[in-house]
Amino acid sequence: MKEDEKIELIPARFVTTPAPAVPKKPRESLLGETLYDGWTVTQQLSKLKEATGSHFSCGYIAEKDGKKAFVKAVDFIDALTDEDPMKQLGILTAAFNFERDLCYKCRASGLNKIVHPIAHGGKHLREGDLLSRVEYIIFERGTGDVRSHLASMKSFDNAFAFRSLHNISVGISQLHSVDVAHQDIKPSNVVVFDKSSKLADLGRASSRMLKSQYDDYQVAGDCTYAPPELLYNSIDPDWLYRRIGCDVYHLGSMVTFFFSGTPMTPLLFSLIDAIFHPDVCKESYDALKPILQNAFGQAIAKIKSEMELKDKAEVCEIIKELCNPDPKQRGDSKNIASKQNPFAMTRYISRFNYLASKEELKLMGKEIARPI
């Protein structure tokens, strides 16, 4: 060092030490591991900032013989560090077993619009270390979910939107045929495959075949997409209206999302005074229905005014039926009038198929006759 060089001392208050690295949890450490039947984990999936849920699981891509699959991994670290570890272990174990068993039952029932499991298992990342145990389910893999698929499009594709809604309504009908309500239908839980879309993630489902810890939840799925009556603690004791009716609302909310970019529930609440929002309002749901119905009418008008689609009147009519804030007026209007099952998907499957086929044929310069 030269004599004329000066040493500048940095005051201690400006010296920062790097924060210690947070150790990865077992479920976050599967990359490179070989799972059941030779599936090798090759990629860890990052969670999109818009995505919700999956706080206690981690997603991966696994490969085998040139094929790829999706892996959902869970561990028990969070339970073991809880104030009541035995209780939390029971909850996590029951939740994992419920989803695994229900997925296999759906596969056995031939529900082809539900993402199927391929295999499942458990793995100790460190031999003999129970805390390193990871449980996983390997699922068939699509090209992404609806949200990411729409984000990748250069321009909105009406044919894709209607075909996806047709597939979703078929998937809902298939689940309902075996007495299962999904309860968490949202863009991130609809997986896109080459020629179809399928419902994924049955972790919050309600089944008459299997007991779920979420059966007693006021809102089993994501509150952002929940029917308004559940957010106001208006719980119908009838499983049909409470659970199946929730799926019907979610289908309407998916229509709203496709053609407005916003699910129905946040759109609805954006049109009413904050004093009537469920987190502060103490009024009964019956007392609030006129306010919600008025906002619902405004929401439909807003969607219609912003929609660039020849069939927008029909689309808005579908939304009006599926998302009615009054659960007793929700669903197929013809079935409601004739006192049949209001939540039957038959007409919606037909209507979405017609709208999808019409848009698909339009791309080929052809037309299709409207179904009777």
LUMLUMSE-77395 format. One record per residue (C-alpha): residue in three letters; x, y, z. Coordinates in Angstrom, 3 decimals, decimal comma. Example, Ala and Ser with C-alpha at 12.3 -4.5 7.8 and 13.67 -1.06 7.14 Angstrom:
REM residues 2
<lumza aa="ALA" u="12,300" v="-4,500" w="7,800"/>
<lumza aa="SER" u="13,670" v="-1,060" w="7,140"/>
//
This chain:
REM residues 372
<lumza aa="MET" u="0,000" v="0,000" w="0,000"/>
<lumza aa="LYS" u="1,321" v="3,435" w="-0,877"/>
<lumza aa="GLU" u="1,858" v="5,983" w="1,878"/>
<lumza aa="ASP" u="-0,519" v="8,536" w="0,358"/>
<lumza aa="GLU" u="-3,416" v="6,073" w="0,096"/>
<lumza aa="LYS" u="-6,166" v="6,495" w="2,671"/>
<lumza aa="ILE" u="-8,214" v="3,753" w="4,230"/>
<lumza aa="GLU" u="-11,919" v="4,587" w="4,513"/>
<lumza aa="LEU" u="-13,552" v="2,804" w="7,384"/>
<lumza aa="ILE" u="-17,237" v="1,947" w="6,935"/>
<lumza aa="PRO" u="-19,279" v="2,758" w="10,050"/>
<lumza aa="ALA" u="-20,599" v="-0,397" w="11,674"/>
<lumza aa="ARG" u="-24,200" v="0,773" w="11,353"/>
<lumza aa="PHE" u="-23,887" v="0,548" w="7,552"/>
<lumza aa="VAL" u="-22,423" v="-2,934" w="7,515"/>
<lumza aa="THR" u="-25,030" v="-5,563" w="6,777"/>
<lumza aa="THR" u="-24,625" v="-9,277" w="7,124"/>
<lumza aa="PRO" u="-26,499" v="-11,581" w="4,776"/>
<lumza aa="ALA" u="-29,580" v="-13,161" w="6,285"/>
<lumza aa="PRO" u="-29,061" v="-16,839" w="7,015"/>
<lumza aa="ALA" u="-30,419" v="-19,073" w="4,280"/>
<lumza aa="VAL" u="-33,791" v="-20,595" w="5,115"/>
<lumza aa="PRO" u="-33,406" v="-24,371" w="4,891"/>
<lumza aa="LYS" u="-35,577" v="-26,021" w="2,290"/>
<lumza aa="LYS" u="-38,438" v="-28,182" w="3,467"/>
<lumza aa="PRO" u="-38,491" v="-31,796" w="2,261"/>
<lumza aa="ARG" u="-41,341" v="-31,071" w="-0,163"/>
<lumza aa="GLU" u="-39,122" v="-28,395" w="-1,736"/>
<lumza aa="SER" u="-36,183" v="-30,770" w="-2,176"/>
<lumza aa="LEU" u="-37,348" v="-33,452" w="-4,614"/>
<lumza aa="LEU" u="-35,432" v="-32,163" w="-7,634"/>
<lumza aa="GLY" u="-33,283" v="-34,936" w="-9,079"/>
<lumza aa="GLU" u="-34,909" v="-37,680" w="-7,002"/>
<lumza aa="THR" u="-36,248" v="-40,911" w="-8,494"/>
<lumza aa="LEU" u="-39,818" v="-41,727" w="-7,503"/>
<lumza aa="TYR" u="-42,089" v="-44,746" w="-7,816"/>
<lumza aa="ASP" u="-41,756" v="-46,852" w="-10,980"/>
<lumza aa="GLY" u="-38,759" v="-44,950" w="-12,323"/>
<lumza aa="TRP" u="-40,209" v="-41,430" w="-12,553"/>
<lumza aa="THR" u="-37,362" v="-38,904" w="-12,153"/>
<lumza aa="VAL" u="-38,033" v="-35,381" w="-10,915"/>
<lumza aa="THR" u="-36,518" v="-32,992" w="-13,460"/>
<lumza aa="GLN" u="-38,060" v="-29,594" w="-12,722"/>
<lumza aa="GLN" u="-39,537" v="-27,701" w="-9,785"/>
<lumza aa="LEU" u="-42,478" v="-25,494" w="-10,668"/>
<lumza aa="SER" u="-42,597" v="-21,950" w="-9,389"/>
<lumza aa="LYS" u="-45,886" v="-20,612" w="-8,103"/>
<lumza aa="LEU" u="-47,344" v="-17,743" w="-10,107"/>
<lumza aa="LYS" u="-48,004" v="-14,613" w="-8,083"/>
<lumza aa="GLU" u="-51,631" v="-14,682" w="-9,257"/>
<lumza aa="ALA" u="-52,128" v="-18,258" w="-8,117"/>
<lumza aa="THR" u="-53,839" v="-19,101" w="-4,866"/>
<lumza aa="GLY" u="-53,821" v="-22,138" w="-2,636"/>
<lumza aa="SER" u="-51,241" v="-24,947" w="-2,438"/>
<lumza aa="HIS" u="-49,521" v="-23,435" w="0,623"/>
<lumza aa="PHE" u="-48,569" v="-26,877" w="1,978"/>
<lumza aa="SER" u="-47,601" v="-28,600" w="-1,261"/>
<lumza aa="CYS" u="-45,014" v="-28,214" w="-3,986"/>
<lumza aa="GLY" u="-45,271" v="-28,966" w="-7,707"/>
<lumza aa="TYR" u="-42,742" v="-30,675" w="-9,967"/>
<lumza aa="ILE" u="-42,314" v="-32,167" w="-13,408"/>
<lumza aa="ALA" u="-41,174" v="-35,783" w="-13,529"/>
<lumza aa="GLU" u="-40,059" v="-37,740" w="-16,594"/>
<lumza aa="LYS" u="-39,997" v="-41,377" w="-17,584"/>
<lumza aa="ASP" u="-39,387" v="-42,958" w="-21,018"/>
<lumza aa="GLY" u="-39,723" v="-39,590" w="-22,734"/>
<lumza aa="LYS" u="-43,062" v="-38,796" w="-21,072"/>
<lumza aa="LYS" u="-43,705" v="-36,028" w="-18,555"/>
<lumza aa="ALA" u="-46,015" v="-35,950" w="-15,544"/>
<lumza aa="PHE" u="-46,983" v="-33,513" w="-12,810"/>
<lumza aa="VAL" u="-46,016" v="-34,310" w="-9,205"/>
<lumza aa="LYS" u="-47,791" v="-32,894" w="-6,156"/>
<lumza aa="ALA" u="-45,568" v="-33,288" w="-3,085"/>
<lumza aa="VAL" u="-46,398" v="-32,760" w="0,585"/>
<lumza aa="ASP" u="-44,494" v="-33,240" w="3,837"/>
<lumza aa="PHE" u="-45,217" v="-33,081" w="7,562"/>
<lumza aa="ILE" u="-42,692" v="-30,476" w="8,716"/>
<lumza aa="ASP" u="-45,321" v="-27,798" w="9,294"/>
<lumza aa="ALA" u="-47,388" v="-30,217" w="11,369"/>
<lumza aa="LEU" u="-44,453" v="-31,317" w="13,488"/>
<lumza aa="THR" u="-43,544" v="-27,738" w="14,383"/>
<lumza aa="ASP" u="-47,140" v="-26,855" w="15,312"/>
<lumza aa="GLU" u="-48,238" v="-26,313" w="18,915"/>
<lumza aa="ASP" u="-50,358" v="-29,455" w="18,585"/>
<lumza aa="PRO" u="-48,310" v="-31,683" w="16,237"/>
<lumza aa="MET" u="-50,434" v="-34,829" w="16,623"/>
<lumza aa="LYS" u="-53,593" v="-32,952" w="15,652"/>
<lumza aa="GLN" u="-51,939" v="-31,341" w="12,635"/>
<lumza aa="LEU" u="-50,405" v="-34,655" w="11,560"/>
<lumza aa="GLY" u="-53,878" v="-36,151" w="11,580"/>
<lumza aa="ILE" u="-55,262" v="-33,282" w="9,512"/>
<lumza aa="LEU" u="-52,502" v="-33,413" w="6,896"/>
<lumza aa="THR" u="-52,607" v="-37,206" w="6,647"/>
<lumza aa="ALA" u="-56,389" v="-37,248" w="6,277"/>
<lumza aa="ALA" u="-56,260" v="-34,523" w="3,613"/>
<lumza aa="PHE" u="-53,608" v="-36,345" w="1,567"/>
<lumza aa="ASN" u="-55,383" v="-39,710" w="1,829"/>
<lumza aa="PHE" u="-58,727" v="-38,156" w="0,869"/>
<lumza aa="GLU" u="-57,370" v="-36,522" w="-2,287"/>
<lumza aa="ARG" u="-55,410" v="-39,620" w="-3,302"/>
<lumza aa="ASP" u="-58,323" v="-42,008" w="-2,776"/>
<lumza aa="LEU" u="-60,862" v="-39,725" w="-4,447"/>
<lumza aa="CYS" u="-58,639" v="-39,231" w="-7,503"/>
<lumza aa="TYR" u="-58,287" v="-42,992" w="-7,938"/>
<lumza aa="LYS" u="-62,046" v="-43,506" w="-7,528"/>
<lumza aa="CYS" u="-62,676" v="-40,910" w="-10,239"/>
<lumza aa="ARG" u="-60,180" v="-42,644" w="-12,518"/>
<lumza aa="ALA" u="-61,818" v="-46,006" w="-11,865"/>
<lumza aa="SER" u="-65,202" v="-44,470" w="-12,708"/>
<lumza aa="GLY" u="-63,899" v="-43,361" w="-16,109"/>
<lumza aa="LEU" u="-64,261" v="-39,618" w="-15,535"/>
<lumza aa="ASN" u="-62,218" v="-38,451" w="-18,540"/>
<lumza aa="LYS" u="-62,513" v="-34,717" w="-17,877"/>
<lumza aa="ILE" u="-60,824" v="-35,042" w="-14,476"/>
<lumza aa="VAL" u="-57,013" v="-35,090" w="-14,303"/>
<lumza aa="HIS" u="-56,048" v="-38,682" w="-13,492"/>
<lumza aa="PRO" u="-53,397" v="-39,935" w="-11,067"/>
<lumza aa="ILE" u="-50,685" v="-42,158" w="-12,541"/>
<lumza aa="ALA" u="-49,004" v="-43,327" w="-9,343"/>
<lumza aa="HIS" u="-48,314" v="-42,299" w="-5,756"/>
<lumza aa="GLY" u="-45,794" v="-43,034" w="-3,059"/>
<lumza aa="GLY" u="-43,521" v="-41,742" w="-0,333"/>
<lumza aa="LYS" u="-39,805" v="-41,121" w="-0,122"/>
<lumza aa="HIS" u="-37,270" v="-40,460" w="2,627"/>
<lumza aa="LEU" u="-34,763" v="-37,927" w="1,325"/>
<lumza aa="ARG" u="-32,381" v="-39,003" w="4,072"/>
<lumza aa="GLU" u="-32,422" v="-42,664" w="5,025"/>
<lumza aa="GLY" u="-33,818" v="-43,258" w="8,486"/>
<lumza aa="ASP" u="-34,873" v="-39,611" w="8,930"/>
<lumza aa="LEU" u="-38,645" v="-39,493" w="9,409"/>
<lumza aa="LEU" u="-38,638" v="-35,703" w="9,115"/>
<lumza aa="SER" u="-37,329" v="-35,970" w="5,542"/>
<lumza aa="ARG" u="-40,353" v="-37,990" w="4,407"/>
<lumza aa="VAL" u="-42,255" v="-36,679" w="1,365"/>
<lumza aa="GLU" u="-45,580" v="-38,038" w="0,133"/>
<lumza aa="TYR" u="-46,500" v="-37,478" w="-3,486"/>
<lumza aa="ILE" u="-49,073" v="-38,133" w="-6,204"/>
<lumza aa="ILE" u="-48,006" v="-38,307" w="-9,850"/>
<lumza aa="PHE" u="-50,657" v="-36,956" w="-12,249"/>
<lumza aa="GLU" u="-51,029" v="-36,836" w="-16,006"/>
<lumza aa="ARG" u="-49,640" v="-33,533" w="-17,265"/>
<lumza aa="GLY" u="-51,153" v="-30,929" w="-19,565"/>
<lumza aa="THR" u="-49,536" v="-27,936" w="-21,217"/>
<lumza aa="GLY" u="-50,513" v="-25,548" w="-18,412"/>
<lumza aa="ASP" u="-53,592" v="-24,176" w="-16,689"/>
<lumza aa="VAL" u="-56,223" v="-21,868" w="-18,180"/>
<lumza aa="ARG" u="-54,694" v="-18,735" w="-16,676"/>
<lumza aa="SER" u="-51,217" v="-19,370" w="-18,110"/>
<lumza aa="HIS" u="-52,699" v="-20,489" w="-21,441"/>
<lumza aa="LEU" u="-54,651" v="-17,241" w="-21,823"/>
<lumza aa="ALA" u="-51,583" v="-15,213" w="-20,840"/>
<lumza aa="SER" u="-49,584" v="-16,852" w="-23,631"/>
<lumza aa="MET" u="-52,136" v="-15,980" w="-26,337"/>
<lumza aa="LYS" u="-51,433" v="-13,084" w="-28,684"/>
<lumza aa="SER" u="-55,183" v="-12,468" w="-28,996"/>
<lumza aa="PHE" u="-58,252" v="-13,845" w="-27,246"/>
<lumza aa="ASP" u="-59,572" v="-17,089" w="-28,760"/>
<lumza aa="ASN" u="-63,354" v="-17,475" w="-28,433"/>
<lumza aa="ALA" u="-63,197" v="-21,053" w="-29,715"/>
<lumza aa="PHE" u="-60,746" v="-22,019" w="-26,970"/>
<lumza aa="ALA" u="-62,842" v="-20,276" w="-24,305"/>
<lumza aa="PHE" u="-66,093" v="-21,998" w="-25,253"/>
<lumza aa="ARG" u="-64,461" v="-25,415" w="-25,760"/>
<lumza aa="SER" u="-62,802" v="-25,123" w="-22,358"/>
<lumza aa="LEU" u="-66,144" v="-24,172" w="-20,767"/>
<lumza aa="HIS" u="-67,742" v="-27,139" w="-22,515"/>
<lumza aa="ASN" u="-65,060" v="-29,446" w="-21,084"/>
<lumza aa="ILE" u="-65,441" v="-27,904" w="-17,607"/>
<lumza aa="SER" u="-69,208" v="-28,416" w="-17,648"/>
<lumza aa="VAL" u="-68,697" v="-32,046" w="-18,719"/>
<lumza aa="GLY" u="-66,177" v="-32,512" w="-15,896"/>
<lumza aa="ILE" u="-68,609" v="-31,031" w="-13,367"/>
<lumza aa="SER" u="-71,367" v="-33,302" w="-14,651"/>
<lumza aa="GLN" u="-69,070" v="-36,328" w="-14,321"/>
<lumza aa="LEU" u="-68,182" v="-35,468" w="-10,731"/>
<lumza aa="HIS" u="-71,813" v="-34,856" w="-9,800"/>
<lumza aa="SER" u="-72,788" v="-38,210" w="-11,324"/>
<lumza aa="VAL" u="-70,682" v="-39,931" w="-8,632"/>
<lumza aa="ASP" u="-71,845" v="-37,574" w="-5,838"/>
<lumza aa="VAL" u="-68,712" v="-35,435" w="-5,756"/>
<lumza aa="ALA" u="-68,645" v="-31,623" w="-5,635"/>
<lumza aa="HIS" u="-65,333" v="-30,037" w="-6,644"/>
<lumza aa="GLN" u="-65,812" v="-26,767" w="-4,672"/>
<lumza aa="ASP" u="-62,611" v="-25,092" w="-5,916"/>
<lumza aa="ILE" u="-63,098" v="-24,580" w="-9,643"/>
<lumza aa="LYS" u="-60,926" v="-21,673" w="-10,767"/>
<lumza aa="PRO" u="-58,540" v="-20,907" w="-13,656"/>
<lumza aa="SER" u="-55,509" v="-22,457" w="-11,954"/>
<lumza aa="ASN" u="-57,446" v="-25,700" w="-11,366"/>
<lumza aa="VAL" u="-58,392" v="-26,198" w="-15,021"/>
<lumza aa="VAL" u="-55,564" v="-27,917" w="-16,892"/>
<lumza aa="VAL" u="-55,228" v="-27,549" w="-20,655"/>
<lumza aa="PHE" u="-54,324" v="-30,594" w="-22,739"/>
<lumza aa="ASP" u="-53,802" v="-30,757" w="-26,505"/>
<lumza aa="LYS" u="-57,483" v="-30,965" w="-27,416"/>
<lumza aa="SER" u="-59,354" v="-30,486" w="-24,165"/>
<lumza aa="SER" u="-59,382" v="-29,040" w="-20,672"/>
<lumza aa="LYS" u="-59,733" v="-31,066" w="-17,470"/>
<lumza aa="LEU" u="-60,570" v="-30,280" w="-13,861"/>
<lumza aa="ALA" u="-57,671" v="-30,739" w="-11,441"/>
<lumza aa="ASP" u="-57,036" v="-30,629" w="-7,690"/>
<lumza aa="LEU" u="-59,754" v="-32,473" w="-5,775"/>
<lumza aa="GLY" u="-58,141" v="-31,593" w="-2,449"/>
<lumza aa="ARG" u="-61,110" v="-29,424" w="-1,372"/>
<lumza aa="ALA" u="-63,838" v="-31,605" w="-2,848"/>
<lumza aa="SER" u="-66,835" v="-32,952" w="-0,983"/>
<lumza aa="SER" u="-67,839" v="-36,553" w="-1,592"/>
<lumza aa="ARG" u="-70,679" v="-38,712" w="-0,417"/>
<lumza aa="MET" u="-68,294" v="-41,677" w="-0,826"/>
<lumza aa="LEU" u="-65,487" v="-40,387" w="1,388"/>
<lumza aa="LYS" u="-65,313" v="-38,213" w="4,486"/>
<lumza aa="SER" u="-63,303" v="-34,996" w="4,108"/>
<lumza aa="GLN" u="-62,058" v="-32,617" w="6,769"/>
<lumza aa="TYR" u="-63,388" v="-29,781" w="4,592"/>
<lumza aa="ASP" u="-66,990" v="-31,021" w="4,778"/>
<lumza aa="ASP" u="-67,558" v="-28,765" w="7,782"/>
<lumza aa="TYR" u="-65,869" v="-25,703" w="6,268"/>
<lumza aa="GLN" u="-68,074" v="-22,730" w="5,486"/>
<lumza aa="VAL" u="-66,015" v="-22,156" w="2,324"/>
<lumza aa="ALA" u="-64,032" v="-25,227" w="1,325"/>
<lumza aa="GLY" u="-62,235" v="-23,637" w="-1,624"/>
<lumza aa="ASP" u="-60,789" v="-20,259" w="-2,518"/>
<lumza aa="CYS" u="-62,844" v="-17,386" w="-1,062"/>
<lumza aa="THR" u="-62,120" v="-15,240" w="-4,131"/>
<lumza aa="TYR" u="-64,341" v="-17,534" w="-6,190"/>
<lumza aa="ALA" u="-66,868" v="-18,527" w="-3,511"/>
<lumza aa="PRO" u="-70,631" v="-18,030" w="-3,946"/>
<lumza aa="PRO" u="-71,663" v="-14,917" w="-1,972"/>
<lumza aa="GLU" u="-74,081" v="-16,695" w="0,374"/>
<lumza aa="LEU" u="-71,243" v="-18,772" w="1,831"/>
<lumza aa="LEU" u="-69,216" v="-15,642" w="2,558"/>
<lumza aa="TYR" u="-72,184" v="-14,238" w="4,475"/>
<lumza aa="ASN" u="-72,513" v="-17,436" w="6,509"/>
<lumza aa="SER" u="-75,787" v="-18,425" w="4,857"/>
<lumza aa="ILE" u="-75,284" v="-22,181" w="4,896"/>
<lumza aa="ASP" u="-77,987" v="-24,374" w="3,393"/>
<lumza aa="PRO" u="-78,198" v="-27,718" w="5,248"/>
<lumza aa="ASP" u="-79,063" v="-29,431" w="1,959"/>
<lumza aa="TRP" u="-75,815" v="-30,880" w="0,470"/>
<lumza aa="LEU" u="-77,190" v="-30,323" w="-3,036"/>
<lumza aa="TYR" u="-77,532" v="-26,546" w="-2,624"/>
<lumza aa="ARG" u="-74,494" v="-26,070" w="-0,416"/>
<lumza aa="ARG" u="-71,989" v="-28,143" w="-2,404"/>
<lumza aa="ILE" u="-73,349" v="-28,840" w="-5,897"/>
<lumza aa="GLY" u="-74,722" v="-25,298" w="-6,091"/>
<lumza aa="CYS" u="-71,214" v="-24,033" w="-5,350"/>
<lumza aa="ASP" u="-69,863" v="-25,813" w="-8,462"/>
<lumza aa="VAL" u="-72,624" v="-24,329" w="-10,589"/>
<lumza aa="TYR" u="-71,704" v="-20,839" w="-9,383"/>
<lumza aa="HIS" u="-68,037" v="-21,573" w="-10,105"/>
<lumza aa="LEU" u="-68,902" v="-22,534" w="-13,700"/>
<lumza aa="GLY" u="-70,637" v="-19,179" w="-14,146"/>
<lumza aa="SER" u="-67,661" v="-17,454" w="-12,560"/>
<lumza aa="MET" u="-65,376" v="-19,163" w="-15,093"/>
<lumza aa="VAL" u="-67,539" v="-17,783" w="-17,898"/>
<lumza aa="THR" u="-67,208" v="-14,349" w="-16,282"/>
<lumza aa="PHE" u="-63,441" v="-14,771" w="-15,992"/>
<lumza aa="PHE" u="-63,039" v="-15,773" w="-19,636"/>
<lumza aa="PHE" u="-65,002" v="-12,822" w="-21,014"/>
<lumza aa="SER" u="-64,238" v="-10,077" w="-18,490"/>
<lumza aa="GLY" u="-60,932" v="-11,131" w="-16,930"/>
<lumza aa="THR" u="-62,467" v="-11,081" w="-13,429"/>
<lumza aa="PRO" u="-64,315" v="-13,802" w="-11,463"/>
<lumza aa="MET" u="-67,905" v="-12,984" w="-10,524"/>
<lumza aa="THR" u="-67,462" v="-12,585" w="-6,738"/>
<lumza aa="PRO" u="-64,854" v="-9,760" w="-6,772"/>
<lumza aa="LEU" u="-66,774" v="-8,107" w="-9,616"/>
<lumza aa="LEU" u="-69,972" v="-8,274" w="-7,563"/>
<lumza aa="PHE" u="-68,352" v="-6,784" w="-4,456"/>
<lumza aa="SER" u="-66,781" v="-3,989" w="-6,503"/>
<lumza aa="LEU" u="-70,317" v="-2,790" w="-7,275"/>
<lumza aa="ILE" u="-71,701" v="-2,583" w="-3,727"/>
<lumza aa="ASP" u="-70,819" v="-0,262" w="-0,889"/>
<lumza aa="ALA" u="-68,026" v="-1,564" w="1,354"/>
<lumza aa="ILE" u="-70,354" v="-1,417" w="4,381"/>
<lumza aa="PHE" u="-72,220" v="-4,347" w="2,854"/>
<lumza aa="HIS" u="-69,139" v="-6,520" w="2,313"/>
<lumza aa="PRO" u="-69,178" v="-9,798" w="4,273"/>
<lumza aa="ASP" u="-66,173" v="-8,964" w="6,456"/>
<lumza aa="VAL" u="-68,030" v="-6,054" w="8,084"/>
<lumza aa="CYS" u="-71,754" v="-6,474" w="7,397"/>
<lumza aa="LYS" u="-73,885" v="-8,191" w="10,056"/>
<lumza aa="GLU" u="-77,176" v="-8,161" w="8,132"/>
<lumza aa="SER" u="-78,830" v="-11,462" w="7,251"/>
<lumza aa="TYR" u="-78,317" v="-12,757" w="3,744"/>
<lumza aa="ASP" u="-82,031" v="-12,504" w="3,011"/>
<lumza aa="ALA" u="-81,910" v="-8,797" w="3,908"/>
<lumza aa="LEU" u="-78,934" v="-8,287" w="1,590"/>
<lumza aa="LYS" u="-80,349" v="-10,116" w="-1,423"/>
<lumza aa="PRO" u="-81,924" v="-6,991" w="-3,015"/>
<lumza aa="ILE" u="-78,581" v="-5,159" w="-2,798"/>
<lumza aa="LEU" u="-76,699" v="-8,119" w="-4,239"/>
<lumza aa="GLN" u="-79,275" v="-8,661" w="-6,991"/>
<lumza aa="ASN" u="-78,964" v="-5,002" w="-7,993"/>
<lumza aa="ALA" u="-75,176" v="-5,278" w="-8,118"/>
<lumza aa="PHE" u="-75,509" v="-8,552" w="-10,030"/>
<lumza aa="GLY" u="-77,607" v="-6,809" w="-12,676"/>
<lumza aa="GLN" u="-74,942" v="-4,107" w="-12,963"/>
<lumza aa="ALA" u="-72,247" v="-6,771" w="-13,294"/>
<lumza aa="ILE" u="-74,095" v="-8,497" w="-16,139"/>
<lumza aa="ALA" u="-74,617" v="-5,158" w="-17,908"/>
<lumza aa="LYS" u="-70,921" v="-4,322" w="-17,508"/>
<lumza aa="ILE" u="-69,817" v="-7,675" w="-18,909"/>
<lumza aa="LYS" u="-72,204" v="-7,333" w="-21,854"/>
<lumza aa="SER" u="-71,079" v="-3,783" w="-22,688"/>
<lumza aa="GLU" u="-67,410" v="-4,777" w="-22,720"/>
<lumza aa="MET" u="-67,798" v="-8,069" w="-24,571"/>
<lumza aa="GLU" u="-66,927" v="-8,172" w="-28,276"/>
<lumza aa="LEU" u="-68,903" v="-11,236" w="-29,262"/>
<lumza aa="LYS" u="-71,914" v="-11,808" w="-31,496"/>
<lumza aa="ASP" u="-73,416" v="-14,261" w="-28,996"/>
<lumza aa="LYS" u="-72,863" v="-12,036" w="-25,965"/>
<lumza aa="ALA" u="-76,584" v="-11,981" w="-25,084"/>
<lumza aa="GLU" u="-76,595" v="-15,763" w="-24,741"/>
<lumza aa="VAL" u="-73,345" v="-15,758" w="-22,778"/>
<lumza aa="CYS" u="-74,764" v="-13,186" w="-20,347"/>
<lumza aa="GLU" u="-77,950" v="-15,210" w="-19,988"/>
<lumza aa="ILE" u="-75,857" v="-18,246" w="-19,012"/>
<lumza aa="ILE" u="-73,989" v="-16,185" w="-16,420"/>
<lumza aa="LYS" u="-77,307" v="-14,865" w="-15,044"/>
<lumza aa="GLU" u="-78,528" v="-18,412" w="-14,496"/>
<lumza aa="LEU" u="-75,324" v="-19,873" w="-13,075"/>
<lumza aa="CYS" u="-74,280" v="-17,016" w="-10,765"/>
<lumza aa="ASN" u="-77,605" v="-15,809" w="-9,378"/>
<lumza aa="PRO" u="-76,936" v="-14,574" w="-5,803"/>
<lumza aa="ASP" u="-80,076" v="-16,423" w="-4,705"/>
<lumza aa="PRO" u="-79,104" v="-20,131" w="-4,525"/>
<lumza aa="LYS" u="-82,736" v="-21,152" w="-5,027"/>
<lumza aa="GLN" u="-82,806" v="-19,296" w="-8,353"/>
<lumza aa="ARG" u="-79,425" v="-20,560" w="-9,521"/>
<lumza aa="GLY" u="-79,060" v="-23,067" w="-12,320"/>
<lumza aa="ASP" u="-81,090" v="-24,241" w="-15,306"/>
<lumza aa="SER" u="-84,110" v="-21,903" w="-15,500"/>
<lumza aa="LYS" u="-86,219" v="-24,484" w="-17,343"/>
<lumza aa="ASN" u="-85,533" v="-27,094" w="-14,674"/>
<lumza aa="ILE" u="-86,318" v="-24,627" w="-11,900"/>
<lumza aa="ALA" u="-89,679" v="-23,860" w="-13,530"/>
<lumza aa="SER" u="-90,507" v="-27,564" w="-13,916"/>
<lumza aa="LYS" u="-89,166" v="-28,410" w="-10,424"/>
<lumza aa="GLN" u="-86,468" v="-30,718" w="-11,747"/>
<lumza aa="ASN" u="-82,793" v="-30,744" w="-10,746"/>
<lumza aa="PRO" u="-81,738" v="-27,083" w="-11,171"/>
<lumza aa="PHE" u="-78,054" v="-27,992" w="-11,197"/>
<lumza aa="ALA" u="-78,148" v="-30,470" w="-14,088"/>
<lumza aa="MET" u="-75,395" v="-29,693" w="-16,591"/>
<lumza aa="THR" u="-77,122" v="-31,159" w="-19,670"/>
<lumza aa="ARG" u="-78,253" v="-27,894" w="-21,271"/>
<lumza aa="TYR" u="-75,011" v="-26,080" w="-20,440"/>
<lumza aa="ILE" u="-72,956" v="-28,862" w="-21,988"/>
<lumza aa="SER" u="-75,074" v="-28,550" w="-25,124"/>
<lumza aa="ARG" u="-74,964" v="-24,731" w="-25,200"/>
<lumza aa="PHE" u="-71,202" v="-24,508" w="-24,708"/>
<lumza aa="ASN" u="-70,636" v="-27,238" w="-27,285"/>
<lumza aa="TYR" u="-72,747" v="-25,290" w="-29,798"/>
<lumza aa="LEU" u="-70,933" v="-22,024" w="-29,110"/>
<lumza aa="ALA" u="-67,535" v="-23,750" w="-29,301"/>
<lumza aa="SER" u="-68,394" v="-25,587" w="-32,530"/>
<lumza aa="LYS" u="-69,740" v="-22,367" w="-34,037"/>
<lumza aa="GLU" u="-66,470" v="-20,532" w="-33,324"/>
<lumza aa="GLU" u="-64,374" v="-23,479" w="-34,503"/>
<lumza aa="LEU" u="-66,287" v="-23,736" w="-37,782"/>
<lumza aa="LYS" u="-66,139" v="-19,976" w="-38,231"/>
<lumza aa="LEU" u="-62,366" v="-20,321" w="-38,373"/>
<lumza aa="MET" u="-62,902" v="-22,712" w="-41,290"/>
<lumza aa="GLY" u="-65,496" v="-20,509" w="-42,990"/>
<lumza aa="LYS" u="-68,437" v="-22,794" w="-42,133"/>
<lumza aa="GLU" u="-71,648" v="-22,545" w="-40,091"/>
<lumza aa="ILE" u="-73,518" v="-24,799" w="-37,666"/>
<lumza aa="ALA" u="-77,221" v="-25,144" w="-36,884"/>
<lumza aa="ARG" u="-78,379" v="-24,204" w="-33,393"/>
<lumza aa="PRO" u="-79,449" v="-27,233" w="-31,291"/>
<lumza aa="ILE" u="-83,127" v="-27,511" w="-30,383"/>
//
